[in-house]
């Protein structure tokens, strides 16, 4: 993981986007982290990132985890066995 100042990002955004395709780039202001630059290799990565940050998806995941804790639903191991994955 690389760490660079926001000024460096402004001066060479294209270069840091290329770096971000291989590793995350932490963006700092006055030495403090303020953001992260994550490169996307293809459009599927874009949709996955959008989904992972969607509050509705996060709520669905939280609800599913709670159901599992309550003994409802099936585990990932059971799902894999069921579908042969």
Rosetta blueprint (number, residue, H / E / L):
1 X L
2 X E
3 X E
4 X E
5 X E
6 X H
7 X H
8 X H
9 X H
10 X H
11 X H
12 X L
13 X H
14 X H
15 X H
16 X H
17 X H
18 X H
19 X H
20 X H
21 X L
22 X L
23 X L
24 X L
25 X E
26 X E
27 X E
28 X E
29 X E
30 X L
31 X L
32 X E
33 X E
34 X E
35 X E
36 X E
37 X E
38 X L
39 X L
40 X L
41 X L
42 X L
43 X H
44 X H
45 X H
46 X H
47 X H
48 X H
49 X H
50 X H
51 X H
52 X H
53 X L
54 X L
55 X H
56 X H
57 X H
58 X H
59 X H
60 X H
61 X H
62 X H
63 X H
64 X H
65 X H
66 X H
67 X H
68 X H
69 X H
70 X L
71 X L
72 X L
73 X L
74 X L
75 X L
76 X H
77 X H
78 X H
79 X H
80 X H
81 X H
82 X H
83 X H
84 X L
85 X L
